[in-house]
């Protein structure tokens, strides 16, 4: 098994941080996709609706409660990932620190 160079590890961390940022920017879409994967679509006549569309329209409180639960779990997963990244590499790299700080700011604004 090949040992990773610091640059390879840095690139992996950067990719991971950028993936987290993309995820945070699109949490509602991810929630709707999860609902669709779990419950599929509903066809009424010639129209077809996703579970997310129906839930949001028919029971917005349940939709928001589910979204908040989903967001909370995603935030826990992100925090766990951040804790397990190589902090030494992040602290020595301005770009990675900036990405990490952006993630923390987005988490605080949810």
PAZA-9146 format. One line per 4 residues: their letters; for each residue y, x, z of N, C-alpha, C, O, CB. Coordinates in nm, 2 decimals. Atoms other than C-alpha are relative to their C-alpha. Last residue first. Glycine has a CB too. Layout:
BEGIN
a = Y,X,Z,Y,X,Z,Y,X,Z,Y,X,Z,Y,X,Z ~ ...
This chain:
BEGIN
xxxx = 0.09,0.11,0.03,2.67,-2.86,0.97,0.01,-0.11,0.11,-0.06,-0.21,0.10,-0.14,0.04,-0.01 ~ -0.07,0.11,0.05,2.98,-2.64,1.01,-0.09,-0.12,-0.04,-0.04,-0.23,-0.08,0.07,0.04,-0.13 ~ -0.09,0.05,-0.10,2.82,-2.39,1.24,0.07,-0.12,-0.05,0.12,-0.20,0.03,0.10,0.11,0.04 ~ 0.08,0.06,-0.10,2.53,-2.34,1.00,0.09,-0.06,0.11,0.06,-0.17,0.16,-0.09,0.11,0.07
xxxx = 0.06,0.13,0.05,2.77,-2.28,0.72,-0.08,-0.07,0.10,-0.07,-0.19,0.11,-0.08,0.03,-0.13 ~ -0.11,0.10,0.01,2.96,-2.02,0.92,-0.05,-0.13,-0.05,-0.01,-0.24,0.00,0.11,0.06,-0.09 ~ -0.03,0.05,-0.14,2.63,-1.85,1.02,0.12,-0.09,0.00,0.12,-0.19,0.08,0.04,0.13,0.08 ~ 0.11,0.08,-0.04,2.53,-1.83,0.65,0.03,-0.06,0.14,0.02,-0.18,0.16,-0.14,0.07,0.00
xxxx = -0.01,0.13,0.08,2.86,-1.69,0.54,-0.10,-0.10,0.05,-0.07,-0.22,0.06,-0.01,0.03,-0.15 ~ -0.12,0.07,-0.06,2.84,-1.43,0.82,0.02,-0.13,-0.07,0.06,-0.23,0.00,0.12,0.09,0.00 ~ 0.05,0.05,-0.13,2.49,-1.32,0.69,0.11,-0.08,0.07,0.08,-0.19,0.13,-0.04,0.11,0.09 ~ 0.09,0.11,0.03,2.63,-1.29,0.34,-0.05,-0.07,0.13,-0.06,-0.19,0.14,-0.12,0.05,-0.09
xxxx = -0.08,0.11,0.05,2.92,-1.08,0.46,-0.09,-0.13,-0.03,-0.05,-0.24,0.00,0.08,0.04,-0.13 ~ -0.07,0.06,-0.11,2.69,-0.86,0.66,0.09,-0.12,-0.04,0.09,-0.22,0.03,0.09,0.11,0.07 ~ 0.10,0.07,-0.08,2.47,-0.81,0.36,0.07,-0.07,0.12,0.03,-0.18,0.16,-0.12,0.08,0.04 ~ 0.04,0.12,0.08,2.77,-0.71,0.14,-0.10,-0.09,0.08,-0.08,-0.21,0.09,-0.06,0.04,-0.13
xxxx = -0.11,0.10,0.00,2.90,-0.48,0.41,-0.03,-0.12,-0.07,0.00,-0.23,-0.02,0.13,0.07,-0.06 ~ -0.04,0.04,0.13,2.58,-0.29,0.46,0.10,-0.11,0.00,0.07,-0.22,0.05,-0.13,-0.04,-0.08 ~ -0.05,-0.12,0.07,2.50,-0.09,0.77,0.05,-0.03,-0.14,0.09,0.05,-0.21,-0.10,0.11,0.00 ~ -0.11,-0.05,-0.07,2.46,-0.40,1.00,0.07,0.12,-0.08,0.19,0.15,-0.06,-0.03,0.04,0.14
xxxx = -0.11,0.09,0.02,2.23,-0.56,0.75,0.12,0.05,0.06,0.23,0.05,0.00,-0.04,-0.14,0.06 ~ -0.05,-0.01,0.14,2.00,-0.26,0.73,0.12,-0.09,-0.02,0.22,-0.05,-0.09,-0.12,-0.04,-0.10 ~ -0.06,-0.13,0.03,1.97,-0.23,1.10,0.06,0.01,-0.14,0.17,0.06,-0.16,-0.10,0.11,0.03 ~ -0.14,0.00,-0.05,1.92,-0.61,1.15,0.07,0.14,-0.03,0.19,0.14,-0.05,0.01,-0.03,0.14
xxxx = -0.03,-0.14,-0.06,1.60,-0.60,0.95,0.15,0.01,0.03,0.23,0.03,-0.06,-0.05,0.11,-0.10 ~ -0.04,-0.09,0.10,1.54,-0.98,0.90,0.03,0.14,0.07,0.07,0.14,0.18,0.12,-0.05,-0.08 ~ 0.11,-0.09,0.03,1.34,-1.16,1.17,0.03,0.10,-0.12,-0.05,0.18,-0.16,-0.12,-0.08,-0.04 ~ 0.04,-0.09,-0.12,1.63,-1.32,1.35,-0.10,0.10,-0.04,-0.11,0.20,0.02,-0.05,-0.09,0.11
xxxx = -0.10,-0.10,-0.03,1.77,-1.45,1.02,-0.04,0.09,0.11,-0.01,0.21,0.11,0.13,-0.08,0.04 ~ 0.00,-0.10,0.11,1.44,-1.61,0.93,0.11,0.11,0.02,0.08,0.23,0.01,0.03,-0.07,-0.14 ~ 0.12,-0.08,-0.01,1.41,-1.79,1.26,0.00,0.12,-0.10,-0.03,0.23,-0.07,-0.13,-0.08,0.00 ~ -0.03,-0.09,-0.11,1.77,-1.91,1.23,-0.12,0.09,0.03,-0.10,0.21,0.06,0.03,-0.09,0.13
xxxx = -0.09,-0.11,0.04,1.69,-2.04,0.89,0.03,0.09,0.11,0.04,0.21,0.09,0.13,-0.07,-0.05 ~ 0.07,-0.09,0.08,1.38,-2.23,1.01,0.09,0.12,-0.05,0.05,0.23,-0.05,-0.05,-0.07,-0.13 ~ 0.09,-0.08,-0.09,1.57,-2.38,1.30,-0.07,0.10,-0.09,-0.08,0.22,-0.05,-0.10,-0.10,0.07 ~ -0.08,-0.09,-0.08,1.85,-2.49,1.06,-0.09,0.09,0.09,-0.06,0.21,0.10,0.11,-0.07,0.08
xxxx = -0.04,-0.10,0.10,1.60,-2.65,0.82,0.08,0.11,0.07,0.06,0.23,0.05,0.07,-0.06,-0.12 ~ 0.12,-0.08,0.02,1.45,-2.84,1.12,0.03,0.11,-0.10,-0.02,0.23,-0.08,-0.12,-0.09,-0.06 ~ 0.03,-0.07,-0.12,1.79,-2.97,1.22,-0.12,0.10,-0.02,-0.12,0.21,0.03,-0.02,-0.09,0.12 ~ -0.10,-0.11,-0.01,1.88,-3.06,0.86,-0.03,0.08,0.13,-0.02,0.21,0.12,0.14,-0.06,0.01
xxxx = 0.03,-0.10,0.11,1.56,-3.27,0.83,0.09,0.12,0.01,0.04,0.24,0.00,0.01,-0.07,-0.14 ~ 0.12,-0.07,-0.04,1.63,-3.44,1.16,-0.04,0.10,-0.10,-0.08,0.21,-0.06,-0.12,-0.11,0.02 ~ -0.04,-0.09,-0.12,1.99,-3.51,1.06,-0.13,0.07,0.05,-0.12,0.19,0.08,0.06,-0.08,0.11 ~ -0.07,-0.12,0.05,1.87,-3.64,0.72,0.04,0.10,0.11,0.02,0.22,0.10,0.13,-0.04,-0.08
xxxx = 0.10,-0.09,0.07,1.62,-3.87,0.88,0.06,0.13,-0.05,0.01,0.23,-0.04,-0.07,-0.08,-0.11 ~ 0.08,-0.05,-0.11,1.89,-4.01,1.12,-0.11,0.10,-0.06,-0.13,0.20,-0.01,-0.07,-0.11,0.08 ~ -0.08,-0.11,-0.07,2.13,-4.04,0.82,-0.08,0.06,0.12,-0.08,0.18,0.14,0.13,-0.06,0.06 ~ -0.01,-0.12,0.09,1.87,-4.23,0.61,0.07,0.11,0.07,0.03,0.23,0.06,0.08,-0.05,-0.12
xxxx = 0.13,-0.06,0.01,1.78,-4.46,0.90,0.01,0.13,-0.09,-0.05,0.23,-0.06,-0.11,-0.09,-0.05 ~ 0.02,-0.06,-0.13,2.15,-4.54,0.95,-0.13,0.08,0.01,-0.14,0.19,0.05,0.00,-0.11,0.11 ~ -0.07,-0.13,-0.01,2.20,-4.59,0.58,-0.01,0.07,0.14,-0.01,0.19,0.14,0.15,-0.02,-0.03 ~ 0.00,-0.03,-0.14,1.93,-4.86,0.56,0.07,0.14,0.02,0.00,0.24,0.05,-0.14,0.00,0.06
xxxx = 0.04,0.11,-0.08,1.94,-5.03,0.22,0.01,0.02,0.15,0.02,-0.08,0.23,-0.14,-0.04,-0.04 ~ -0.07,0.12,0.03,2.15,-4.79,0.02,-0.04,-0.12,0.09,0.05,-0.19,0.14,-0.03,-0.05,-0.15 ~ -0.14,-0.02,-0.03,2.04,-4.46,0.17,0.08,-0.13,-0.02,0.17,-0.16,0.05,0.05,0.11,-0.10 ~ -0.03,-0.01,-0.15,1.68,-4.58,0.20,0.15,0.02,0.02,0.20,-0.05,0.11,-0.08,0.12,0.05
xxxx = 0.02,0.13,-0.07,1.67,-4.70,-0.16,0.03,0.01,0.14,0.10,-0.08,0.20,-0.15,-0.05,-0.02 ~ -0.10,0.09,0.04,1.82,-4.39,-0.31,-0.01,-0.13,0.07,0.09,-0.19,0.12,-0.01,-0.02,-0.15 ~ -0.12,-0.04,-0.05,1.60,-4.16,-0.11,0.12,-0.10,-0.03,0.20,-0.13,0.05,0.04,0.14,-0.04 ~ 0.00,0.04,-0.14,1.29,-4.35,-0.20,0.13,0.03,0.07,0.18,-0.05,0.15,-0.12,0.07,0.08
xxxx = 0.07,-0.09,-0.10,1.37,-4.30,-0.56,0.01,-0.06,0.14,0.09,-0.14,0.17,0.07,0.14,-0.01 ~ -0.09,-0.05,-0.10,1.45,-4.60,-0.79,-0.08,0.10,0.09,-0.20,0.09,0.11,0.05,-0.11,0.09 ~ 0.08,-0.08,-0.09,1.30,-4.72,-1.12,0.10,0.07,0.10,0.20,0.12,0.06,-0.08,0.11,-0.08 ~ -0.07,-0.10,-0.08,1.43,-5.00,-1.32,-0.09,0.07,0.09,-0.19,0.02,0.14,0.12,-0.07,0.08
xxxx = -0.01,-0.11,0.08,1.24,-5.20,-1.59,0.08,0.12,0.07,0.10,0.22,0.01,0.07,-0.03,-0.13 ~ -0.03,0.04,0.14,1.12,-5.46,-1.35,0.00,0.13,-0.08,-0.09,0.21,-0.09,0.13,-0.07,-0.01 ~ -0.03,0.14,-0.01,1.13,-5.30,-1.01,0.04,-0.04,-0.14,0.15,0.00,-0.18,0.11,-0.04,0.11 ~ -0.04,0.07,0.13,0.97,-4.96,-1.00,0.01,-0.15,0.03,-0.08,-0.21,0.08,-0.11,0.03,-0.11
xxxx = 0.04,0.14,0.00,0.96,-4.76,-0.68,0.06,-0.06,-0.12,0.17,-0.05,-0.16,0.06,-0.07,0.13 ~ -0.11,0.09,0.05,0.96,-4.38,-0.68,-0.06,-0.15,0.00,-0.18,-0.17,0.01,0.04,0.04,-0.15 ~ 0.00,0.03,0.14,0.75,-4.14,-0.47,0.12,-0.09,-0.05,0.22,-0.10,0.02,-0.12,-0.07,-0.04 ~ 0.01,0.15,0.02,0.71,-4.17,-0.10,0.01,-0.04,-0.14,-0.02,-0.15,-0.18,0.11,-0.07,0.08
xxxx = 0.08,0.07,-0.10,0.65,-3.81,0.02,-0.02,-0.15,-0.04,-0.13,-0.20,-0.01,0.08,0.00,0.14 ~ 0.14,-0.06,0.00,0.77,-3.62,-0.29,-0.09,-0.08,0.10,-0.21,-0.09,0.07,0.01,0.15,0.04 ~ 0.06,0.04,0.12,1.07,-3.86,-0.32,-0.15,0.06,-0.01,-0.24,-0.01,-0.06,0.08,0.05,-0.13 ~ 0.03,0.14,0.00,1.16,-3.82,0.04,-0.07,-0.05,-0.12,-0.17,-0.12,-0.12,0.13,-0.09,0.02
xxxx = 0.11,0.01,-0.10,1.14,-3.44,0.02,-0.04,-0.15,0.01,-0.16,-0.18,0.01,0.04,0.05,0.14 ~ 0.12,-0.04,0.07,1.35,-3.45,-0.30,-0.12,-0.01,0.10,-0.23,-0.05,0.05,0.01,0.15,-0.04 ~ 0.04,0.11,0.10,1.61,-3.66,-0.12,-0.12,0.04,-0.07,-0.21,-0.04,-0.10,0.12,-0.02,-0.10 ~ 0.05,0.12,-0.08,1.62,-3.41,0.17,-0.05,-0.11,-0.09,-0.15,-0.17,-0.07,0.11,-0.05,0.09
xxxx = 0.13,-0.04,-0.05,1.65,-3.11,-0.07,-0.07,-0.11,0.08,-0.19,-0.14,0.07,0.00,0.13,0.09 ~ 0.09,0.01,0.11,1.94,-3.28,-0.24,-0.15,0.03,0.04,-0.24,-0.03,-0.01,0.04,0.09,-0.12 ~ 0.03,0.14,0.03,2.10,-3.34,0.09,-0.09,-0.02,-0.12,-0.17,-0.10,-0.12,0.14,-0.07,-0.02 ~ 0.09,0.07,-0.09,2.05,-2.98,0.19,-0.02,-0.14,-0.03,-0.14,-0.19,-0.02,0.06,0.02,0.14
xxxx = 0.06,0.12,0.06,2.21,-2.83,-0.12,-0.10,-0.07,0.09,-0.20,-0.12,0.04,-0.08,0.05,-0.12 ~ -0.10,0.07,0.09,2.47,-2.57,-0.01,-0.06,-0.13,-0.06,0.01,-0.21,-0.11,0.04,0.09,-0.11 ~ -0.11,0.07,-0.09,2.25,-2.47,0.29,0.09,-0.08,-0.09,0.14,-0.18,-0.05,0.07,0.10,0.08 ~ 0.06,0.11,-0.07,1.96,-2.40,0.05,0.10,-0.08,0.08,0.10,-0.20,0.08,-0.12,0.05,0.09
xxxx = 0.03,0.11,0.10,2.17,-2.19,-0.18,-0.06,-0.12,0.07,-0.02,-0.24,0.04,-0.09,0.05,-0.11 ~ -0.13,0.06,0.03,2.30,-1.99,0.12,-0.02,-0.11,-0.10,0.04,-0.22,-0.08,0.09,0.11,-0.06 ~ -0.04,0.09,-0.11,1.94,-1.94,0.24,0.13,-0.06,-0.03,0.15,-0.18,0.00,0.01,0.09,0.13 ~ 0.09,0.12,0.00,1.83,-1.81,-0.10,0.04,-0.10,0.11,0.05,-0.22,0.09,-0.15,0.03,0.01
xxxx = -0.06,0.08,0.10,2.13,-1.57,-0.10,-0.08,-0.13,-0.02,-0.02,-0.23,-0.05,0.00,0.08,-0.14 ~ -0.13,0.05,-0.04,2.02,-1.43,0.23,0.06,-0.10,-0.10,0.11,-0.20,-0.07,0.10,0.11,0.04 ~ 0.03,0.10,-0.11,1.66,-1.39,0.12,0.13,-0.07,0.04,0.13,-0.19,0.06,-0.08,0.07,0.11 ~ 0.06,0.12,0.06,1.77,-1.22,-0.20,-0.03,-0.11,0.10,0.00,-0.22,0.07,-0.13,0.04,-0.08
xxxx = -0.11,0.07,0.07,1.99,-0.98,0.00,-0.05,-0.13,-0.07,0.02,-0.23,-0.07,0.06,0.10,-0.11 ~ -0.08,0.06,-0.10,1.71,-0.90,0.24,0.11,-0.08,-0.07,0.14,-0.19,-0.04,0.06,0.10,0.10 ~ 0.07,0.11,-0.05,1.48,-0.82,-0.05,0.08,-0.08,0.10,0.08,-0.21,0.09,-0.14,0.04,0.06 ~ 0.00,0.11,0.10,1.74,-0.61,-0.21,-0.07,-0.12,0.04,-0.03,-0.23,0.01,-0.05,0.06,-0.13
xxxx = -0.14,0.05,0.01,1.80,-0.41,0.11,0.00,-0.12,-0.10,0.06,-0.22,-0.07,0.10,0.10,-0.03 ~ -0.01,0.09,-0.11,1.42,-0.36,0.15,0.14,-0.07,0.00,0.15,-0.19,0.03,-0.02,0.08,0.13 ~ 0.08,0.12,0.03,1.41,-0.22,-0.20,0.00,-0.10,0.11,0.01,-0.22,0.09,-0.15,0.05,-0.02 ~ -0.07,0.08,0.11,1.71,0.00,-0.13,-0.09,-0.12,-0.03,-0.03,-0.23,-0.05,0.03,0.09,-0.12
xxxx = -0.11,0.08,-0.06,1.56,0.12,0.20,0.07,-0.09,-0.10,0.11,-0.20,-0.07,0.10,0.10,0.07 ~ -0.11,-0.08,-0.02,1.24,0.22,0.01,0.11,-0.09,0.07,0.10,-0.21,0.07,0.06,0.06,-0.13 ~ -0.13,0.04,0.07,0.94,0.01,0.06,0.11,0.10,0.03,0.12,0.16,0.14,0.04,-0.14,0.04 ~ -0.11,0.02,-0.09,0.61,0.18,0.15,0.13,-0.03,-0.07,0.15,0.02,-0.18,0.02,0.12,0.10
xx = -0.13,-0.08,0.01,0.34,0.14,-0.10,0.10,-0.04,0.10,0.13,-0.16,0.13,0.05,-0.02,-0.15 ~ -0.12,0.08,0.00,0.00,0.00,0.00,0.12,0.09,0.00,0.14,0.18,0.08,0.00,-0.10,0.12
